Amino acid sequence: EIQDECFFPDGLKCKLRRYQELGVKYILHQEKVLLGDEMGLGKTVQAIATMVSLKNTGATHFVVVCPASVVANWCREITKHSLLRVTKIHGSDKKSALKSWLRCGGVAVTTYETTSFFKLENDYKFSLLIVDEAHYIKNPKAQRTLNTTELCKHADRLLFMTGTALENCVEEMISLISILQPNIARQISQIAFMSSAPQFRNKIAPVYYRRKREDVLTELPELIENKEWCIMSDEEEQVYEEAVLNKQYAKARRVSWNIDDLNYSSKANESENRKVIIFSFFLDTIRKISLLFGSKCLNPINGSVSPQRRQEIIDEFNDAPAGSVLAVQIQSGGTGLNIQSASVVIICEPQFKPSIENQAISRAYRMGQSRNVLVYRLLCENSIDERITDLLEHKQEIFNAFADKSVSAQKSLEIDDKSFGDIITNEIARINAKRGITPTSATAANYAYYSSLLQLTYSQLVEKLLSKHGKAQYDYFVNENCLTR
């Protein structure tokens, strides 16, 4: 029956793999399900395809509930893979956003915390509620569980998604299933014992659907690349904006990594229990990552490590247990190393040349790799990460259209100093606009600031310029004859 379920993909911008299409048909046929596919198999794409199919049969309103850290990711993925309208209901404008969604339809993307804000009429119904990282509501007494459960009452269909439906005990899974299919939950609560596990699995077949990577490996690409968009905290945003406004280019590129404590970094989240290689251009980021992971992290590889020692570190990493981390400076360890024991590659910030990233990825994705390789590019919204990524993608599209095969390919895609300078200039304008500083008032502010410098002695002036602007800007003043005794 599931294989014969009708799926209507018109408006879906990507082609599903066979196992993904089966997942969509399962969701459509069963109506209230828990999708437990392992990470990297495309749960998000299956959810989007489900909404597309339902829209093609008359559905109008959908809701996605997810952790705040992935709201941006959901909005991007929906727009990238479908023609569905997206409304983010989160933050200060959530009231007007909710009204817009109720009026116009499409997909409302919101957070667990914001579910308390959804006050819908008792008889109001929408087509599908998707709950991402559903293990967040495994505790039936938690407020976010109560709020999400209340929202479930307004949905015709439910899709819970998590690769870890059971983290600590079987009761957690039963709790999730009780929201979806209460009758099944009552049956399995009586057989939640190791001796009756096969019977338990049979009972939950109508509600729980999971594929592991090895189950569908023949259908998977050898390389799965993801862009993980992070939302900066207030502290990260403040540090980043000051770096941009002061034209501290290297510091600006270390978006999210340049705060003192990486426990508060939006990019510094641990991955699943697989061997991980982490690449960064910056030694400071490598040092902080090593401190963050402690004993899990082997000695880092950077430019000062000899080739012989590098190979020794690789050998140690190959013999290390799952969950081990190897931090590598990308220009030092991006070529010439074979690290097939790792199957997760993390790139901390976008590089100026795609070739640098591709070479780094090839350390793990190469002949002899027995598992699919997952690549994560860590990026922050509202930062130069977006500008650099957009520019590279635009260049890549043009290149693909006209010169897909060329010995000069990688060079033509590089972001040069002028392009990066333009990115910084535009970013300064965006930050000033966000802070309410118009070009006119910015000019006035600069005039007032530089006028104040005239009151200082020469030595005080030099000290002030060096501390506020750095040596590069100080040298500029000198070279342009703006600074004389």
ABEGO torsion letter per residue (X at the ends): XAAABBBBABGBABBBBAAAAAAAAAAAAAGBBBBABBBGAGAAAAAAAAAAAAAAAGBABBBBBBBAAAAAAAAAAAAAABABBBBBBBEAAAAAAAAAAAAAEEBBBBBAAAAAABBBBAABBBABBBBBGAAAAABAABAAAAAAAAAAAABABBBBBBABABAABAAAAAAAAAAABAAAAAAAAAABBAAAAAAAAAAAAAABBBBBAAAAAAABBABBBBBBBBBBBAAAAAAAAAAAAAGBAAAAAABGAABABAAABAABBBBBBBBBBBBBABAAAAAAAAAAAEAABBBBBBAABBAAAAAAAAAAAAABBBGBBBBBBAAAAABGBBBAABABBBBABBBABAAAAAAAAAAABBBGBABBBBBBBBBBBGBAAAAAAAAAAAAAAAAAAABABBAAAAAAABBBAAAAAAAAAAAAAAAAAAAGBBAAAAAAAAAAAAAAAAABBAAAAAAAAAAAAEAAAAAAAAAAGABBX
